Amino acid sequence: METVPQGITVDVIARFVDIATDALSLAREEIDALNVYPIPDGDTGTNMFLTVSAARDGLRDARSGGAEVDLPEALAIVSRAALMGARGNSGVILSQMLRGFAGRLQGGEVEETRSQAWARALVAGTDASYAAVGTPVEGTILTVARAAADAATALVDADPTVSSRQAVVVAAAAAREALARTPEQLPALAAAGVVDAGGRGLCVILDAVETLSTGRRPMAVPHAPGVRTIPVALVPSDDLSEDGPAYEVMYLLDADDDRIADLRARLAGLGDSLVVVGGDGLWNVHVHVDDVGAAIEAGIEAGRPHRVKVTHFHEQVVEARQRNAPRTGRRVVAVAAGPGLANIFSEAGATVVLGGPGARPSTGQFLAAINECGAHEVVLLPNDGESVRAAEIAAHTARDESGLKVEVIATSAQVQGLAAMAVHEPGRSFDADVREMTATARHVRHGAVTVAARQAITMAGPCEPGDVLGVIAGDFAVVGQDLVTVAREIVERLLAGGGELVTVVAGEGGTELAESVATLVERAHPAVDVVTYDGGQDRYPLLVSVE
């Protein structure tokens, strides 16, 4: 394994990006909630986490399968991956800080001690981040970085023999003290009663490195009266300055280094919060503007912009306020396979996720619905056997990351979800409600009718395209030629075990079929109640259940 004279190895770099990612993962919601400058959009912690995790993943991928990576390669990979993965103003600044830090380690002097290398790398990272910002503002992550770098440098200049552990402790302590003073430097922070979010993110990283080095958790620095490290809520969206730019524009840019000075000058005249970082032909551009087209055209004139992302601040702030609002009560999140089913679930009080065969919801969609519903207790109804796993992963993630109470009722059919929704009672305890909904869904016997799209061998025998297929509990049970005949056979089999209620859901183009089935049941089983819904689902002209 290649080592520089300071004793820094590839394993040390890998451990650094690992602990930085883990620390930001744990603290990102706290940091998001502190975010009031330059825009209160509640994403600083998330952006810093995504930037560092991109660096970690890049290095992990390069070393996968036992591949040998030397130190210069590792440092280059971390720099480039952070640049490519940087998000938002804070993430872009952090990526340049990492780039400067890594570049200084790579070009370290032979006679340097490890503590000197650490301190001088901090200085290089800080200098690089200041240089990247169009108009540096004090009271931000830049100030906190400078305080850490200056403190570490003063220590090692006074005594070059001090350990790198001591340099880390001094740098982290100086960063915390600088963070506590940020409200004195930025009126927006003082008005909101918070410290700077980006500065807090950098302190989280340095504190994690200190804990790893010493085995001790660092002591927090007391803040001025009225200043919080975790605010009770975001600044309201109507507190946004009417004079401030309306959009955030970000893109990666392939451009020669000598084109960047003109690009910076052009973008500086269009807006604020300008950060351009990178080098060697690849740049990450971030700016707040009103004229999105002009910002992108400036990139086109300089080189080739790609991965362009435009965010409207008002929408982002509203979303952030909703995300950070206190969560109360209980909601059901249900997957609906058609517009009619979506209306039914929605009218019953559920948050609806559209999905079904061919368009099943992802884990991310489940997570988004959990976050958007605003409840502390959430019940998930996937209503499709193939979607249960995605729902379970989303529930596990929400429990771990947000501390919510989330349970999945493993409904494998839309009609099971309807039955569970019918007995949902928010007045019960969460566990009792989940048990009742689960028991009801489990006792529903369900079936469906569809039309074969291709030749196949089923449990009911071979089928040809156009044949009518009857389904019971997810398995093909009948192959026939007539929709009504097959539907009647499925209903009779479901009623063979008894039942008091038959629910019929008409799919797209299946209204007449549903009416025919309902009439047949009423005539053949006068003691059984029949309920018919217009579900509008694709592929299945009829869904049916017996309770």
Phi, psi and omega in degrees: 000134183280140182226140172276165184302337181284359180083012180271127184243174176298322178297324178296315179296317180297319179294323180298310182291331176296309184289328177295318178295314181298318182294317179290329176299317181289329188256000191294326179292320176299314182293319176305319183288341178278347193288101176236350181226138359281340178230133181280064186259005169061040182224009184299313180298317179296317181295319179293320178299313181297324180294311182289323180294330175295320177296316179299312183295324179298317180289321178298317180298320181294330182263003183295150179069018178079015181296139180277128176232125179275174186298312179302320178296317181298315180295321178294321179296315179300315181298311184291318181295321177295319179298315181291327185264000185297139179230137174069173181303310183293321180293320180293317178298316180298322179297322178288327176298316178295322180296314179295320179299310182294321180297322179290322177296320182293328181254026183298156181275145184300321185278359181290144168277170180294323179293321177295319179299317180298311183296316183288331174292322175299318179298314181298318179296318179294315179300318181295320181291321176298318182294333183282337185272131182301311178228092182301138180240130178280156185091014181238192178302330180298315180297317181294319178296318181297319180297318179295315182294317181296319181294316180294320180295316179300321181294310185286333176291325179287326181211093182298346183272357181298154182283157176297330177300315178296321179296320178296315181299315181294317180297315181295320180295318179296323178296317180296320179294320178294321178300317181298335181269354185300326178295338178285342184258336181237114180303327181297323178289317180297319181296324180273347180072038182225163170270170183290134183292314180296320176297321178296321178297319178294321177298322178301317179295311181295323177296322179294320177295320178296316179299319178296322184284324188250340185080004181242143175279128183293151178281137178288149177272129179300140178263164178297154179306135179087356180259131183245149168274339176232108181286158180284336179196163176286157174299134181305149184295335180282000174275357177296136179295131178292339182274349183282156178300154185266343188229148168256128179242130177226143171200155168275146185226122170271111183203150174295146184300329183284356177268351190284326180300315178294322178298314179301316181297319180295314182290326180299329179280350182263336185188211181222190183051040182281127174223123176235116184232158177131208182155171179057036174094351180234128185227152174244123187247134179222132178202150174258124185216168168263327182260093182297317183300319181294324180294322180285322178299325177298322176294321179296322179293330182275331184179224181240102177282143176210170187050050181286133178228128179239130181235131176273123189296320183299315179297321182293320180292318178299316178298320180295320178297318179297320182294328184260001178292151178302136182262128180222163173075193184226139177224154174255133173252119186236139174274130179242132185269001180198164183298322178294316177296323178299317178296320180297311180296319181296316179295334178277359176102008182272153167274126190259135170245121180285138181181181181151184180306128181087347181212050184288142182291148178272170174301321179298322178293321176297315180298319179298319179293321177299315181292321185283337184289339174076008183262154176275333178244127185227133175249127180259131175242096182290330175057028180193126184302326182283349182259355184297317183297317179298321178295320181294321178295318179297318180296316179298317180296316181295323178294317184288317188274328187243355179070022181277159172266110183229129177231146177253127170262117192284061177288129183255002180215152180301319183291333173294320178297320178298319180294318179295321180295328182294333181255004177299129181223101182298340180287341177283166172295157183301312183296320180294321179295316179297318179297316182294316179295320179296314181297318181295314180298322183293328183271001177280127172265127189228152179211181182198165175232134178217179181238132182296136179261344181206169178289138182197165172254120181248173177295340179264002180119180182288153176223157178242159177306132180097345177293150177269130182245132175258135186241136173231123179052038175089354180249144177290127185239338183219138171239126182211190183245343186239131183299313184294318181297314180294319179298317180297320179297318180296314181297317180298321178294320179293325181277353181299332179268012182091170180162152181245338183221129174248127177251127181242127181241117181278132176269188179298121182077010184249018183298313181295321178298317180296318179295321179296317180295318179299318179295318179299318180294316181298324180284317184278337184224072185298340180275354182260131176281147180233132176237132181241135178234153171263103184271327179074013183289151179275156171073332182241099180295344181212131168241144183215148176217157177231130177239000000 
